[in-house]
Amino acid sequence: MNRLTGSWLTGPSSALPPGERPEQVRQDWRGQRLGLPEHGPDSVAGKGSRAVALLVDLLLSALIAGLFTAPELPRNWSLLVWALLTILPVATVGFTPGMALLGIRVARVGDIPAVGPLRAMARTALIFFIVPALIWDADSRGLHDKAAGTVVVRSR
């Protein structure tokens, strides 16, 4: 459970000095607690690049859905295309077309690098509700990333 809730409901940790709470642990950069570098590849991606990548993916989804529904507007079909355009690439290669364009990718926290289909589906479902993606911790991980055990990092 601690893995899902992270800093909100963390229990005592043997790595901390006695009497020191987890939120008091010094963090000099985003991702330091996760063992990520401060700059360059594999450092935590900025919120701006993630937002632009999402916008690119949404526009691409609307265009693809529009090709199949023309001359009508795509309506909710673009959401289905967006879900597929997000789940399949993130589960297999770790990034969506928008992420690839901006040089960022989704990485799994821990030793196993692949995100996998279940984590990609959970992450995408939570992004759909918007609010989990807008609540971040000190590592700039949204609730959707914390629940899926992932982090968005720079790929270049």
Phi and psi in radians as a Rosetta constraint file:
Dihedral C 1 N 2 CA 2 C 2 CIRCULARHARMONIC -1.026 0.35
Dihedral N 2 CA 2 C 2 N 3 CIRCULARHARMONIC -0.573 0.35
Dihedral C 2 N 3 CA 3 C 3 CIRCULARHARMONIC -1.149 0.35
Dihedral N 3 CA 3 C 3 N 4 CIRCULARHARMONIC -0.595 0.35
Dihedral C 3 N 4 CA 4 C 4 CIRCULARHARMONIC -1.378 0.35
Dihedral N 4 CA 4 C 4 N 5 CIRCULARHARMONIC -0.663 0.35
Dihedral C 4 N 5 CA 5 C 5 CIRCULARHARMONIC -1.635 0.35
Dihedral N 5 CA 5 C 5 N 6 CIRCULARHARMONIC -0.362 0.35
Dihedral C 5 N 6 CA 6 C 6 CIRCULARHARMONIC 0.940 0.35
Dihedral N 6 CA 6 C 6 N 7 CIRCULARHARMONIC -2.175 0.35
Dihedral C 6 N 7 CA 7 C 7 CIRCULARHARMONIC -1.220 0.35
Dihedral N 7 CA 7 C 7 N 8 CIRCULARHARMONIC -0.238 0.35
Dihedral C 7 N 8 CA 8 C 8 CIRCULARHARMONIC -1.358 0.35
Dihedral N 8 CA 8 C 8 N 9 CIRCULARHARMONIC -0.669 0.35
Dihedral C 8 N 9 CA 9 C 9 CIRCULARHARMONIC -2.276 0.35
Dihedral N 9 CA 9 C 9 N 10 CIRCULARHARMONIC 0.632 0.35
Dihedral C 9 N 10 CA 10 C 10 CIRCULARHARMONIC -1.255 0.35
Dihedral N 10 CA 10 C 10 N 11 CIRCULARHARMONIC 2.502 0.35
Dihedral C 10 N 11 CA 11 C 11 CIRCULARHARMONIC -1.628 0.35
Dihedral N 11 CA 11 C 11 N 12 CIRCULARHARMONIC -2.981 0.35
Dihedral C 11 N 12 CA 12 C 12 CIRCULARHARMONIC -1.148 0.35
Dihedral N 12 CA 12 C 12 N 13 CIRCULARHARMONIC 2.524 0.35
Dihedral C 12 N 13 CA 13 C 13 CIRCULARHARMONIC -2.112 0.35
Dihedral N 13 CA 13 C 13 N 14 CIRCULARHARMONIC 2.375 0.35
Dihedral C 13 N 14 CA 14 C 14 CIRCULARHARMONIC -1.267 0.35
Dihedral N 14 CA 14 C 14 N 15 CIRCULARHARMONIC -0.289 0.35
Dihedral C 14 N 15 CA 15 C 15 CIRCULARHARMONIC -1.397 0.35
Dihedral N 15 CA 15 C 15 N 16 CIRCULARHARMONIC -0.227 0.35
Dihedral C 15 N 16 CA 16 C 16 CIRCULARHARMONIC -1.599 0.35
Dihedral N 16 CA 16 C 16 N 17 CIRCULARHARMONIC 2.584 0.35
Dihedral C 16 N 17 CA 17 C 17 CIRCULARHARMONIC -1.102 0.35
Dihedral N 17 CA 17 C 17 N 18 CIRCULARHARMONIC 2.639 0.35
Dihedral C 17 N 18 CA 18 C 18 CIRCULARHARMONIC -0.988 0.35
Dihedral N 18 CA 18 C 18 N 19 CIRCULARHARMONIC 2.329 0.35
Dihedral C 18 N 19 CA 19 C 19 CIRCULARHARMONIC 1.478 0.35
Dihedral N 19 CA 19 C 19 N 20 CIRCULARHARMONIC -0.053 0.35
Dihedral C 19 N 20 CA 20 C 20 CIRCULARHARMONIC -1.746 0.35
Dihedral N 20 CA 20 C 20 N 21 CIRCULARHARMONIC 2.268 0.35
Dihedral C 20 N 21 CA 21 C 21 CIRCULARHARMONIC -1.511 0.35
Dihedral N 21 CA 21 C 21 N 22 CIRCULARHARMONIC 2.722 0.35
Dihedral C 21 N 22 CA 22 C 22 CIRCULARHARMONIC -1.004 0.35
Dihedral N 22 CA 22 C 22 N 23 CIRCULARHARMONIC -0.646 0.35
Dihedral C 22 N 23 CA 23 C 23 CIRCULARHARMONIC -1.240 0.35
Dihedral N 23 CA 23 C 23 N 24 CIRCULARHARMONIC -0.174 0.35
Dihedral C 23 N 24 CA 24 C 24 CIRCULARHARMONIC -1.591 0.35
Dihedral N 24 CA 24 C 24 N 25 CIRCULARHARMONIC -0.117 0.35
Dihedral C 24 N 25 CA 25 C 25 CIRCULARHARMONIC -1.176 0.35
Dihedral N 25 CA 25 C 25 N 26 CIRCULARHARMONIC 2.279 0.35
Dihedral C 25 N 26 CA 26 C 26 CIRCULARHARMONIC -1.207 0.35
Dihedral N 26 CA 26 C 26 N 27 CIRCULARHARMONIC 2.330 0.35
Dihedral C 26 N 27 CA 27 C 27 CIRCULARHARMONIC -2.298 0.35
Dihedral N 27 CA 27 C 27 N 28 CIRCULARHARMONIC 2.026 0.35
Dihedral C 27 N 28 CA 28 C 28 CIRCULARHARMONIC -1.485 0.35
Dihedral N 28 CA 28 C 28 N 29 CIRCULARHARMONIC -0.425 0.35
Dihedral C 28 N 29 CA 29 C 29 CIRCULARHARMONIC -2.594 0.35
Dihedral N 29 CA 29 C 29 N 30 CIRCULARHARMONIC 2.813 0.35
Dihedral C 29 N 30 CA 30 C 30 CIRCULARHARMONIC -1.128 0.35
Dihedral N 30 CA 30 C 30 N 31 CIRCULARHARMONIC 2.301 0.35
Dihedral C 30 N 31 CA 31 C 31 CIRCULARHARMONIC 1.616 0.35
Dihedral N 31 CA 31 C 31 N 32 CIRCULARHARMONIC -0.093 0.35
Dihedral C 31 N 32 CA 32 C 32 CIRCULARHARMONIC -1.075 0.35
Dihedral N 32 CA 32 C 32 N 33 CIRCULARHARMONIC -0.726 0.35
Dihedral C 32 N 33 CA 33 C 33 CIRCULARHARMONIC -1.136 0.35
Dihedral N 33 CA 33 C 33 N 34 CIRCULARHARMONIC -0.395 0.35
Dihedral C 33 N 34 CA 34 C 34 CIRCULARHARMONIC -1.598 0.35
Dihedral N 34 CA 34 C 34 N 35 CIRCULARHARMONIC -0.033 0.35
Dihedral C 34 N 35 CA 35 C 35 CIRCULARHARMONIC 1.410 0.35
Dihedral N 35 CA 35 C 35 N 36 CIRCULARHARMONIC 0.389 0.35
Dihedral C 35 N 36 CA 36 C 36 CIRCULARHARMONIC -1.661 0.35
Dihedral N 36 CA 36 C 36 N 37 CIRCULARHARMONIC 2.645 0.35
Dihedral C 36 N 37 CA 37 C 37 CIRCULARHARMONIC -1.215 0.35
Dihedral N 37 CA 37 C 37 N 38 CIRCULARHARMONIC 2.853 0.35
Dihedral C 37 N 38 CA 38 C 38 CIRCULARHARMONIC -1.320 0.35
Dihedral N 38 CA 38 C 38 N 39 CIRCULARHARMONIC -0.664 0.35
Dihedral C 38 N 39 CA 39 C 39 CIRCULARHARMONIC -2.352 0.35
Dihedral N 39 CA 39 C 39 N 40 CIRCULARHARMONIC 2.854 0.35
Dihedral C 39 N 40 CA 40 C 40 CIRCULARHARMONIC 1.440 0.35
Dihedral N 40 CA 40 C 40 N 41 CIRCULARHARMONIC -2.907 0.35
Dihedral C 40 N 41 CA 41 C 41 CIRCULARHARMONIC -0.992 0.35
Dihedral N 41 CA 41 C 41 N 42 CIRCULARHARMONIC 2.482 0.35
Dihedral C 41 N 42 CA 42 C 42 CIRCULARHARMONIC 1.256 0.35
Dihedral N 42 CA 42 C 42 N 43 CIRCULARHARMONIC 0.114 0.35
Dihedral C 42 N 43 CA 43 C 43 CIRCULARHARMONIC -1.482 0.35
Dihedral N 43 CA 43 C 43 N 44 CIRCULARHARMONIC 2.780 0.35
Dihedral C 43 N 44 CA 44 C 44 CIRCULARHARMONIC -1.103 0.35
Dihedral N 44 CA 44 C 44 N 45 CIRCULARHARMONIC 2.282 0.35
Dihedral C 44 N 45 CA 45 C 45 CIRCULARHARMONIC -1.279 0.35
Dihedral N 45 CA 45 C 45 N 46 CIRCULARHARMONIC 2.640 0.35
Dihedral C 45 N 46 CA 46 C 46 CIRCULARHARMONIC -1.290 0.35
Dihedral N 46 CA 46 C 46 N 47 CIRCULARHARMONIC 2.759 0.35
Dihedral C 46 N 47 CA 47 C 47 CIRCULARHARMONIC -1.176 0.35
Dihedral N 47 CA 47 C 47 N 48 CIRCULARHARMONIC -0.601 0.35
Dihedral C 47 N 48 CA 48 C 48 CIRCULARHARMONIC -1.106 0.35
Dihedral N 48 CA 48 C 48 N 49 CIRCULARHARMONIC -0.804 0.35
Dihedral C 48 N 49 CA 49 C 49 CIRCULARHARMONIC -1.161 0.35
Dihedral N 49 CA 49 C 49 N 50 CIRCULARHARMONIC -0.589 0.35
Dihedral C 49 N 50 CA 50 C 50 CIRCULARHARMONIC -1.188 0.35
Dihedral N 50 CA 50 C 50 N 51 CIRCULARHARMONIC -0.696 0.35
Dihedral C 50 N 51 CA 51 C 51 CIRCULARHARMONIC -1.162 0.35
Dihedral N 51 CA 51 C 51 N 52 CIRCULARHARMONIC -0.717 0.35
Dihedral C 51 N 52 CA 52 C 52 CIRCULARHARMONIC -1.159 0.35
Dihedral N 52 CA 52 C 52 N 53 CIRCULARHARMONIC -0.694 0.35
Dihedral C 52 N 53 CA 53 C 53 CIRCULARHARMONIC -1.075 0.35
Dihedral N 53 CA 53 C 53 N 54 CIRCULARHARMONIC -0.732 0.35
Dihedral C 53 N 54 CA 54 C 54 CIRCULARHARMONIC -1.105 0.35
Dihedral N 54 CA 54 C 54 N 55 CIRCULARHARMONIC -0.743 0.35
Dihedral C 54 N 55 CA 55 C 55 CIRCULARHARMONIC -1.089 0.35
Dihedral N 55 CA 55 C 55 N 56 CIRCULARHARMONIC -0.749 0.35
Dihedral C 55 N 56 CA 56 C 56 CIRCULARHARMONIC -1.065 0.35
Dihedral N 56 CA 56 C 56 N 57 CIRCULARHARMONIC -0.768 0.35
Dihedral C 56 N 57 CA 57 C 57 CIRCULARHARMONIC -1.127 0.35
Dihedral N 57 CA 57 C 57 N 58 CIRCULARHARMONIC -0.691 0.35
Dihedral C 57 N 58 CA 58 C 58 CIRCULARHARMONIC -1.144 0.35
Dihedral N 58 CA 58 C 58 N 59 CIRCULARHARMONIC -0.753 0.35
Dihedral C 58 N 59 CA 59 C 59 CIRCULARHARMONIC -1.134 0.35
Dihedral N 59 CA 59 C 59 N 60 CIRCULARHARMONIC -0.740 0.35
Dihedral C 59 N 60 CA 60 C 60 CIRCULARHARMONIC -1.085 0.35
Dihedral N 60 CA 60 C 60 N 61 CIRCULARHARMONIC -0.707 0.35
Dihedral C 60 N 61 CA 61 C 61 CIRCULARHARMONIC -1.109 0.35
Dihedral N 61 CA 61 C 61 N 62 CIRCULARHARMONIC -0.740 0.35
Dihedral C 61 N 62 CA 62 C 62 CIRCULARHARMONIC -1.118 0.35
Dihedral N 62 CA 62 C 62 N 63 CIRCULARHARMONIC -0.692 0.35
Dihedral C 62 N 63 CA 63 C 63 CIRCULARHARMONIC -1.150 0.35
Dihedral N 63 CA 63 C 63 N 64 CIRCULARHARMONIC -0.776 0.35
Dihedral C 63 N 64 CA 64 C 64 CIRCULARHARMONIC -1.130 0.35
Dihedral N 64 CA 64 C 64 N 65 CIRCULARHARMONIC -0.797 0.35
Dihedral C 64 N 65 CA 65 C 65 CIRCULARHARMONIC -1.118 0.35
Dihedral N 65 CA 65 C 65 N 66 CIRCULARHARMONIC -0.632 0.35
Dihedral C 65 N 66 CA 66 C 66 CIRCULARHARMONIC -1.101 0.35
Dihedral N 66 CA 66 C 66 N 67 CIRCULARHARMONIC -0.560 0.35
Dihedral C 66 N 67 CA 67 C 67 CIRCULARHARMONIC -1.105 0.35
Dihedral N 67 CA 67 C 67 N 68 CIRCULARHARMONIC -0.587 0.35
Dihedral C 67 N 68 CA 68 C 68 CIRCULARHARMONIC -1.540 0.35
Dihedral N 68 CA 68 C 68 N 69 CIRCULARHARMONIC -0.379 0.35
Dihedral C 68 N 69 CA 69 C 69 CIRCULARHARMONIC -1.877 0.35
Dihedral N 69 CA 69 C 69 N 70 CIRCULARHARMONIC -0.043 0.35
Dihedral C 69 N 70 CA 70 C 70 CIRCULARHARMONIC -1.019 0.35
Dihedral N 70 CA 70 C 70 N 71 CIRCULARHARMONIC 2.454 0.35
Dihedral C 70 N 71 CA 71 C 71 CIRCULARHARMONIC -1.509 0.35
Dihedral N 71 CA 71 C 71 N 72 CIRCULARHARMONIC -0.001 0.35
Dihedral C 71 N 72 CA 72 C 72 CIRCULARHARMONIC -1.341 0.35
Dihedral N 72 CA 72 C 72 N 73 CIRCULARHARMONIC 2.771 0.35
Dihedral C 72 N 73 CA 73 C 73 CIRCULARHARMONIC -1.258 0.35
Dihedral N 73 CA 73 C 73 N 74 CIRCULARHARMONIC 2.660 0.35
Dihedral C 73 N 74 CA 74 C 74 CIRCULARHARMONIC -1.206 0.35
Dihedral N 74 CA 74 C 74 N 75 CIRCULARHARMONIC -0.405 0.35
Dihedral C 74 N 75 CA 75 C 75 CIRCULARHARMONIC 0.871 0.35
Dihedral N 75 CA 75 C 75 N 76 CIRCULARHARMONIC -2.216 0.35
Dihedral C 75 N 76 CA 76 C 76 CIRCULARHARMONIC -1.378 0.35
Dihedral N 76 CA 76 C 76 N 77 CIRCULARHARMONIC -0.147 0.35
Dihedral C 76 N 77 CA 77 C 77 CIRCULARHARMONIC -1.083 0.35
Dihedral N 77 CA 77 C 77 N 78 CIRCULARHARMONIC -0.529 0.35
Dihedral C 77 N 78 CA 78 C 78 CIRCULARHARMONIC -1.155 0.35
Dihedral N 78 CA 78 C 78 N 79 CIRCULARHARMONIC -0.518 0.35
Dihedral C 78 N 79 CA 79 C 79 CIRCULARHARMONIC -1.189 0.35
Dihedral N 79 CA 79 C 79 N 80 CIRCULARHARMONIC -0.674 0.35
Dihedral C 79 N 80 CA 80 C 80 CIRCULARHARMONIC -1.125 0.35
Dihedral N 80 CA 80 C 80 N 81 CIRCULARHARMONIC -0.782 0.35
Dihedral C 80 N 81 CA 81 C 81 CIRCULARHARMONIC -1.091 0.35
Dihedral N 81 CA 81 C 81 N 82 CIRCULARHARMONIC -0.732 0.35
Dihedral C 81 N 82 CA 82 C 82 CIRCULARHARMONIC -1.057 0.35
Dihedral N 82 CA 82 C 82 N 83 CIRCULARHARMONIC -0.761 0.35
Dihedral C 82 N 83 CA 83 C 83 CIRCULARHARMONIC -1.062 0.35
Dihedral N 83 CA 83 C 83 N 84 CIRCULARHARMONIC -0.793 0.35
Dihedral C 83 N 84 CA 84 C 84 CIRCULARHARMONIC -1.167 0.35
Dihedral N 84 CA 84 C 84 N 85 CIRCULARHARMONIC -0.682 0.35
Dihedral C 84 N 85 CA 85 C 85 CIRCULARHARMONIC -1.204 0.35
Dihedral N 85 CA 85 C 85 N 86 CIRCULARHARMONIC -0.323 0.35
Dihedral C 85 N 86 CA 86 C 86 CIRCULARHARMONIC -1.698 0.35
Dihedral N 86 CA 86 C 86 N 87 CIRCULARHARMONIC -0.856 0.35
Dihedral C 86 N 87 CA 87 C 87 CIRCULARHARMONIC -1.138 0.35
Dihedral N 87 CA 87 C 87 N 88 CIRCULARHARMONIC -0.899 0.35
Dihedral C 87 N 88 CA 88 C 88 CIRCULARHARMONIC -1.088 0.35
Dihedral N 88 CA 88 C 88 N 89 CIRCULARHARMONIC -0.895 0.35
Dihedral C 88 N 89 CA 89 C 89 CIRCULARHARMONIC -1.167 0.35
Dihedral N 89 CA 89 C 89 N 90 CIRCULARHARMONIC -0.696 0.35
Dihedral C 89 N 90 CA 90 C 90 CIRCULARHARMONIC -1.129 0.35
Dihedral N 90 CA 90 C 90 N 91 CIRCULARHARMONIC -0.694 0.35
Dihedral C 90 N 91 CA 91 C 91 CIRCULARHARMONIC -1.161 0.35
Dihedral N 91 CA 91 C 91 N 92 CIRCULARHARMONIC -0.576 0.35
Dihedral C 91 N 92 CA 92 C 92 CIRCULARHARMONIC -1.701 0.35
Dihedral N 92 CA 92 C 92 N 93 CIRCULARHARMONIC -0.874 0.35
Dihedral C 92 N 93 CA 93 C 93 CIRCULARHARMONIC -1.971 0.35
Dihedral N 93 CA 93 C 93 N 94 CIRCULARHARMONIC -0.204 0.35
Dihedral C 93 N 94 CA 94 C 94 CIRCULARHARMONIC 1.644 0.35
Dihedral N 94 CA 94 C 94 N 95 CIRCULARHARMONIC 0.055 0.35
Dihedral C 94 N 95 CA 95 C 95 CIRCULARHARMONIC -2.653 0.35
Dihedral N 95 CA 95 C 95 N 96 CIRCULARHARMONIC 2.695 0.35
Dihedral C 95 N 96 CA 96 C 96 CIRCULARHARMONIC -1.628 0.35
Dihedral N 96 CA 96 C 96 N 97 CIRCULARHARMONIC 2.998 0.35
Dihedral C 96 N 97 CA 97 C 97 CIRCULARHARMONIC -1.007 0.35
Dihedral N 97 CA 97 C 97 N 98 CIRCULARHARMONIC -0.693 0.35
Dihedral C 97 N 98 CA 98 C 98 CIRCULARHARMONIC -1.137 0.35
Dihedral N 98 CA 98 C 98 N 99 CIRCULARHARMONIC -0.686 0.35
Dihedral C 98 N 99 CA 99 C 99 CIRCULARHARMONIC -1.149 0.35
Dihedral N 99 CA 99 C 99 N 100 CIRCULARHARMONIC -0.714 0.35
Dihedral C 99 N 100 CA 100 C 100 CIRCULARHARMONIC -1.084 0.35
Dihedral N 100 CA 100 C 100 N 101 CIRCULARHARMONIC -0.709 0.35
Dihedral C 100 N 101 CA 101 C 101 CIRCULARHARMONIC -1.077 0.35
Dihedral N 101 CA 101 C 101 N 102 CIRCULARHARMONIC -0.637 0.35
Dihedral C 101 N 102 CA 102 C 102 CIRCULARHARMONIC -1.687 0.35
Dihedral N 102 CA 102 C 102 N 103 CIRCULARHARMONIC 0.018 0.35
Dihedral C 102 N 103 CA 103 C 103 CIRCULARHARMONIC 1.292 0.35
Dihedral N 103 CA 103 C 103 N 104 CIRCULARHARMONIC 0.640 0.35
Dihedral C 103 N 104 CA 104 C 104 CIRCULARHARMONIC -2.247 0.35
Dihedral N 104 CA 104 C 104 N 105 CIRCULARHARMONIC 2.843 0.35
Dihedral C 104 N 105 CA 105 C 105 CIRCULARHARMONIC -2.676 0.35
Dihedral N 105 CA 105 C 105 N 106 CIRCULARHARMONIC 2.868 0.35
Dihedral C 105 N 106 CA 106 C 106 CIRCULARHARMONIC -1.667 0.35
Dihedral N 106 CA 106 C 106 N 107 CIRCULARHARMONIC 2.255 0.35
Dihedral C 106 N 107 CA 107 C 107 CIRCULARHARMONIC -2.153 0.35
Dihedral N 107 CA 107 C 107 N 108 CIRCULARHARMONIC 2.583 0.35
Dihedral C 107 N 108 CA 108 C 108 CIRCULARHARMONIC -1.448 0.35
Dihedral N 108 CA 108 C 108 N 109 CIRCULARHARMONIC 2.409 0.35
Dihedral C 108 N 109 CA 109 C 109 CIRCULARHARMONIC -1.351 0.35
Dihedral N 109 CA 109 C 109 N 110 CIRCULARHARMONIC 2.228 0.35
Dihedral C 109 N 110 CA 110 C 110 CIRCULARHARMONIC 2.125 0.35
Dihedral N 110 CA 110 C 110 N 111 CIRCULARHARMONIC -2.786 0.35
Dihedral C 110 N 111 CA 111 C 111 CIRCULARHARMONIC -1.478 0.35
Dihedral N 111 CA 111 C 111 N 112 CIRCULARHARMONIC -0.447 0.35
Dihedral C 111 N 112 CA 112 C 112 CIRCULARHARMONIC -1.569 0.35
Dihedral N 112 CA 112 C 112 N 113 CIRCULARHARMONIC 2.075 0.35
Dihedral C 112 N 113 CA 113 C 113 CIRCULARHARMONIC -1.319 0.35
Dihedral N 113 CA 113 C 113 N 114 CIRCULARHARMONIC -0.549 0.35
Dihedral C 113 N 114 CA 114 C 114 CIRCULARHARMONIC -1.282 0.35
Dihedral N 114 CA 114 C 114 N 115 CIRCULARHARMONIC 2.396 0.35
Dihedral C 114 N 115 CA 115 C 115 CIRCULARHARMONIC -1.287 0.35
Dihedral N 115 CA 115 C 115 N 116 CIRCULARHARMONIC -0.826 0.35
Dihedral C 115 N 116 CA 116 C 116 CIRCULARHARMONIC 1.472 0.35
Dihedral N 116 CA 116 C 116 N 117 CIRCULARHARMONIC 2.786 0.35
Dihedral C 116 N 117 CA 117 C 117 CIRCULARHARMONIC -1.174 0.35
Dihedral N 117 CA 117 C 117 N 118 CIRCULARHARMONIC -0.676 0.35
Dihedral C 117 N 118 CA 118 C 118 CIRCULARHARMONIC -1.156 0.35
Dihedral N 118 CA 118 C 118 N 119 CIRCULARHARMONIC -0.782 0.35
Dihedral C 118 N 119 CA 119 C 119 CIRCULARHARMONIC -1.152 0.35
Dihedral N 119 CA 119 C 119 N 120 CIRCULARHARMONIC -0.683 0.35
Dihedral C 119 N 120 CA 120 C 120 CIRCULARHARMONIC -1.130 0.35
Dihedral N 120 CA 120 C 120 N 121 CIRCULARHARMONIC -0.695 0.35
Dihedral C 120 N 121 CA 121 C 121 CIRCULARHARMONIC -1.164 0.35
Dihedral N 121 CA 121 C 121 N 122 CIRCULARHARMONIC -0.778 0.35
Dihedral C 121 N 122 CA 122 C 122 CIRCULARHARMONIC -1.092 0.35
Dihedral N 122 CA 122 C 122 N 123 CIRCULARHARMONIC -0.770 0.35
Dihedral C 122 N 123 CA 123 C 123 CIRCULARHARMONIC -1.079 0.35
Dihedral N 123 CA 123 C 123 N 124 CIRCULARHARMONIC -0.791 0.35
Dihedral C 123 N 124 CA 124 C 124 CIRCULARHARMONIC -1.163 0.35
Dihedral N 124 CA 124 C 124 N 125 CIRCULARHARMONIC -0.714 0.35
Dihedral C 124 N 125 CA 125 C 125 CIRCULARHARMONIC -1.077 0.35
Dihedral N 125 CA 125 C 125 N 126 CIRCULARHARMONIC -0.694 0.35
Dihedral C 125 N 126 CA 126 C 126 CIRCULARHARMONIC -1.269 0.35
Dihedral N 126 CA 126 C 126 N 127 CIRCULARHARMONIC -0.587 0.35
Dihedral C 126 N 127 CA 127 C 127 CIRCULARHARMONIC -1.109 0.35
Dihedral N 127 CA 127 C 127 N 128 CIRCULARHARMONIC -0.624 0.35
Dihedral C 127 N 128 CA 128 C 128 CIRCULARHARMONIC -0.987 0.35
Dihedral N 128 CA 128 C 128 N 129 CIRCULARHARMONIC -0.619 0.35
Dihedral C 128 N 129 CA 129 C 129 CIRCULARHARMONIC -1.420 0.35
Dihedral N 129 CA 129 C 129 N 130 CIRCULARHARMONIC -0.015 0.35
Dihedral C 129 N 130 CA 130 C 130 CIRCULARHARMONIC 1.134 0.35
Dihedral N 130 CA 130 C 130 N 131 CIRCULARHARMONIC -0.904 0.35
Dihedral C 130 N 131 CA 131 C 131 CIRCULARHARMONIC -0.988 0.35
Dihedral N 131 CA 131 C 131 N 132 CIRCULARHARMONIC -0.811 0.35
Dihedral C 131 N 132 CA 132 C 132 CIRCULARHARMONIC -1.020 0.35
Dihedral N 132 CA 132 C 132 N 133 CIRCULARHARMONIC -0.523 0.35
Dihedral C 132 N 133 CA 133 C 133 CIRCULARHARMONIC -1.342 0.35
Dihedral N 133 CA 133 C 133 N 134 CIRCULARHARMONIC -0.240 0.35
Dihedral C 133 N 134 CA 134 C 134 CIRCULARHARMONIC -1.709 0.35
Dihedral N 134 CA 134 C 134 N 135 CIRCULARHARMONIC -0.091 0.35
Dihedral C 134 N 135 CA 135 C 135 CIRCULARHARMONIC -1.872 0.35
Dihedral N 135 CA 135 C 135 N 136 CIRCULARHARMONIC 1.990 0.35
Dihedral C 135 N 136 CA 136 C 136 CIRCULARHARMONIC -2.000 0.35
Dihedral N 136 CA 136 C 136 N 137 CIRCULARHARMONIC 2.750 0.35
Dihedral C 136 N 137 CA 137 C 137 CIRCULARHARMONIC -1.796 0.35
Dihedral N 137 CA 137 C 137 N 138 CIRCULARHARMONIC -2.979 0.35
Dihedral C 137 N 138 CA 138 C 138 CIRCULARHARMONIC -1.142 0.35
Dihedral N 138 CA 138 C 138 N 139 CIRCULARHARMONIC -0.340 0.35
Dihedral C 138 N 139 CA 139 C 139 CIRCULARHARMONIC -1.641 0.35
Dihedral N 139 CA 139 C 139 N 140 CIRCULARHARMONIC 0.169 0.35
Dihedral C 139 N 140 CA 140 C 140 CIRCULARHARMONIC 1.073 0.35
Dihedral N 140 CA 140 C 140 N 141 CIRCULARHARMONIC 0.563 0.35
Dihedral C 140 N 141 CA 141 C 141 CIRCULARHARMONIC -1.736 0.35
Dihedral N 141 CA 141 C 141 N 142 CIRCULARHARMONIC 2.179 0.35
Dihedral C 141 N 142 CA 142 C 142 CIRCULARHARMONIC -1.305 0.35
Dihedral N 142 CA 142 C 142 N 143 CIRCULARHARMONIC 2.951 0.35
Dihedral C 142 N 143 CA 143 C 143 CIRCULARHARMONIC -1.041 0.35
Dihedral N 143 CA 143 C 143 N 144 CIRCULARHARMONIC -0.567 0.35
Dihedral C 143 N 144 CA 144 C 144 CIRCULARHARMONIC -1.138 0.35
Dihedral N 144 CA 144 C 144 N 145 CIRCULARHARMONIC -0.661 0.35
Dihedral C 144 N 145 CA 145 C 145 CIRCULARHARMONIC -1.273 0.35
Dihedral N 145 CA 145 C 145 N 146 CIRCULARHARMONIC -0.673 0.35
Dihedral C 145 N 146 CA 146 C 146 CIRCULARHARMONIC -1.119 0.35
Dihedral N 146 CA 146 C 146 N 147 CIRCULARHARMONIC -0.743 0.35
Dihedral C 146 N 147 CA 147 C 147 CIRCULARHARMONIC -1.144 0.35
Dihedral N 147 CA 147 C 147 N 148 CIRCULARHARMONIC -0.634 0.35
Dihedral C 147 N 148 CA 148 C 148 CIRCULARHARMONIC -1.514 0.35
Dihedral N 148 CA 148 C 148 N 149 CIRCULARHARMONIC -0.163 0.35
Dihedral C 148 N 149 CA 149 C 149 CIRCULARHARMONIC 1.248 0.35
Dihedral N 149 CA 149 C 149 N 150 CIRCULARHARMONIC 0.645 0.35
Dihedral C 149 N 150 CA 150 C 150 CIRCULARHARMONIC -2.201 0.35
Dihedral N 150 CA 150 C 150 N 151 CIRCULARHARMONIC 2.956 0.35
Dihedral C 150 N 151 CA 151 C 151 CIRCULARHARMONIC -2.571 0.35
Dihedral N 151 CA 151 C 151 N 152 CIRCULARHARMONIC 2.532 0.35
Dihedral C 151 N 152 CA 152 C 152 CIRCULARHARMONIC -1.634 0.35
Dihedral N 152 CA 152 C 152 N 153 CIRCULARHARMONIC 2.145 0.35
Dihedral C 152 N 153 CA 153 C 153 CIRCULARHARMONIC -2.159 0.35
Dihedral N 153 CA 153 C 153 N 154 CIRCULARHARMONIC 2.862 0.35
Dihedral C 153 N 154 CA 154 C 154 CIRCULARHARMONIC -1.323 0.35
Dihedral N 154 CA 154 C 154 N 155 CIRCULARHARMONIC 2.482 0.35
Dihedral C 154 N 155 CA 155 C 155 CIRCULARHARMONIC -1.810 0.35
Dihedral N 155 CA 155 C 155 N 156 CIRCULARHARMONIC -0.146 0.35
